[in-house]
Amino acid sequence: MANPVAQERPTTARRGERPAFDRPLQVGSPNIPDRGRLFQRISQALDRGWLTNNGPLVREFEDRLTRLTGAAHVLATSNGTSALEVLARARGLTGEVIVPSFTYVATAHALQWQGLTPVFADIDPHTGTLDPAHVRELITERTSGIVGVHLWGRICRVDELRAIADEHGLALLYDGAHALGCELDGRAVGGFGDGEILSFHATKFINAFEGGAVLTNDPELAERVGRMRNFGFGPGREVLTFGTNAKMNEISAAMGLTALEHIDEITAANALRYEHYRAGLLGVPGVRLRGPGPGERGNDQYVVVEIDAGVTGVHRDRLLSALHEENVFAQKYFHPGCHRMRPYAQRAGLHTPLPLPGTEALAERVLVLPSGPAVTPHDVDLVCELVRQVLETASAH
Ligand SMILES: Cc1ncc(COP(=O)(O)O)c(C=O)c1O
């Protein structure tokens, strides 16, 4: 595997000199697994002539994910968005569905694209996940479900959301696109809600170029998802239901499987970089590195900092521009909230009682910093030094 765990020891960038990067540093540079093994799997798939349609690599990928997450059923899909679309359909969602606004737009789009109405709830700014009290306020007679997002790998307040869903007879689904390998009190992502989805997009913790999965412990729901992702075909090639094409192909499964074989190295590599960020940003006034809450295990795939402009004297956007000028492509994940995006904002009256103060506050403060194997621990030290210098210089003017 290309540089999954850099062997470098923690180093400190020299104070005073402005660090320079001769190449762009990106968020989520891809974890590219053992090329030899990947090419071997791809070659075998080509020899078999079985490139898609529930091939052996897809089934092996699903088996491995089943073992890893403990979910009873795993159904691989073409991407995370199609996984959520199919899951929402298969679970029978109708009318309004309560989702956080503070998420990647795919969460809202997947529902809207199915003719559902996303109703945007606020988040708890401390965790970045759905605020159960606000969810409760938004329930109407048209609400059929709740979709929580385990944002940046932070697990939603699953017990409170389960209680609300049960009380009102609602479906409860989770978008776990960021959260493979994450746990709360020993319970792994894959087992929460009626069903959860994962993403294996190239920037994700485990990458399959493009890919996704639906995970559930409900055998009937799994059966419906299995049919709907494949044009509604049941056994014997009879079309039993409406459906779409959300199948994963064998090449993606080859990549995903090979990455899963290296999950421990990827986890360790992420943790090492996170530790460098933690050490490097320690004591930088107004910059707080976010991390897992009590009882949680994260996967460190997203390195999220919060910039308190009241302390730094520098707005997050100014810091971001300064970093971009230096080839450090930090991202405003997620800004703006979905409710502020044009197609949703134009219909805000329909979708969302405003304001969403937790969402607005966090969307103005967060930055996700470069990560993944193409960013070495030494790069991380230099990024931290750059952040320190930019803030010192800007606040002095
Ligand atoms: C929170 C969230 N949900 C859903 C998705 C969609 O996944 P995909 O890109 O695999 O369709 C993504 C990201 O890519 C995401 O960040």
The ligand as an ORCA input file, in Angstrom:
! r2SCAN-3c Opt
* xyz 0 1
  C     -22.814     12.786      4.623
  C     -22.782     12.212      3.234
  N     -23.847     11.530      2.775
  C     -23.880     10.982      1.567
  C     -22.797     11.095      0.726
  C     -22.912     10.529     -0.652
  O     -22.043      9.484     -0.878
  P     -21.584      9.161     -2.374
  O     -20.614     10.226     -2.779
  O     -20.940      7.810     -2.250
  O     -22.793      9.133     -3.239
  C     -21.662     11.784      1.152
  C     -20.481     11.956      0.347
  O     -19.922     11.845     -0.504
  C     -21.647     12.374      2.426
  O     -20.587     13.075      2.849
*
